[in-house]
Amino acid sequence: MSTMNSNLKDIHCHILSGIDDGSSSARESIEILKLAVEEGVSDIILTPHYIYGSKYACNNKEKKIRFEVLQELVETRKLPIHLYLGNEILLCDNILELLENGECMTLNHSRYVLVELPMNNELLNVKNIFFELINHEYIPILAHPERYHYISEDSTFFEDLRDMGVLLQGNYKSLLGKYTKGAEKRLKKLLQKGMITFLASDTHHAEPYDLKKAYKKVTKIVKDKRIVHKLFVENFDYILYDSDVD
């Protein structure tokens, strides 16, 4: 399938303004969404950071208010894009409690929950926390595994997570030089091993979306257009309809 006729979809971005280190205003949010539409994006889940005990801890009630304001602006401007709400949650011991008491949220109220690890220091009880989430019928998605430089390329860490039922979401811009060479190499390897379920933008500001460029690059790495289409389009629907990933 060609990218040009596909409605591309994005499960990870920081477009909801004034909540985290992403968009700084409603105006910038609209600008980012216009860039997304130009690249063929039809559906996008807004995932502001939720970091317990930090200034990036906007609760669900406040998020919903901001989301509705942005939704109204999108409708007023007739932008052809569907918005959904979620969080990117920094993994912590009390994540289950935070989800269940309405502090932070899953992706579009589904069982799927987008989480990240600390960027620079290893969290020792990661597998235990994931096990607890899975035991309570959540489906964890680990954001940008390629960016955790402290996890060795030879480690079986990500294989172990996949065996538990954790899904992996790569940042496609890692393949376009946005981060380090190491991140690019790690994501390429994870794609070749069939470890990635979603590719997303992790967009924070008004900058080129580069989705079509990434789609072509991933096609060269994976060499199976059907799988590439799943990574950028089809797998999104498992979240949208809260169904089990094939």
C-alpha positions, 0 to 999 in steps of 0.5 A, a space after each residue: 500500500 502506498 503512503 500517499 493514499 493512506 490515512 496515517 495515524 500517530 499514537 504519541 505526541 505532545 500537542 496539548 498546550 501548556 501541560 508539559 515540554 510540548 506545545 506552548 500555546 493553542 496557536 502552536 498546537 494548531 500549527 502542528 496539527 496543520 503540519 500533521 494533516 499535510 503529511 497525511 495524518 488523519 488520527 492522532 492521540 495527544 499524550 502529554 507527559 505525566 510525571 508523578 510529583 513533578 510540574 508535568 502532572 496535569 490530572 484527567 479533569 484539567 486535560 479534558 478541559 484543554 482537550 475540548 478547547 483544542 477540539 473546538 479550534 480544530 472544528 472551527 478551522 475544519 481541519 480533517 483530523 480526529 483527536 483522542 486523549 491519553 498520556 505518556 506516563 513515566 513508570 513509577 511504583 504507584 502507576 496503577 493507583 494513579 490510573 485508577 484514581 483519575 490522575 492519569 489515563 490510558 490511550 483513548 480510555 482503552 486498556 492500552 497505556 503508554 509509558 516511558 522509562 527514565 532517560 538516564 537512570 535505570 529503574 530497577 523494578 521495571 518488570 515488576 511494575 509491568 507485571 502488575 499492570 498486565 495482571 490488572 488487564 492493562 496493555 503497556 506500550 513502552 515509548 521509544 525503547 531505542 532512546 534508553 542508551 543504558 540498555 545494552 543492544 545485546 540485552 534480552 530486556 526488550 525480548 523479555 518485556 515482549 514475552 510478558 505482553 508489553 508492546 514497543 513504540 518506536 519514534 520514527 524520527 530516530 531513523 531520520 537523525 533527530 536523536 543519536 546515532 545509537 538511537 537510530 541503530 537500536 530502532 533499526 535493529 528492533 524493526 528488523 527483529 519484528 519487535 516494534 508494534 507502533 511507530 509514532 512522531 513524539 512531536 513536541 513543537 511545530 517542526 516538519 512531521 516527516 512521516 512520508 520520508 520515515 515511511 519510505 525509510 522503514 519500508 527499506 528496513 523492514 522490506 514488507 509493505 504490509 508490516 510497514 502499513 501496520 506500524 503506521 496505520 492499522 495497529 492504531 485501530 487496536 487502541 481505538 477499538 480496544 481490541 487485542 493486537 494480532 
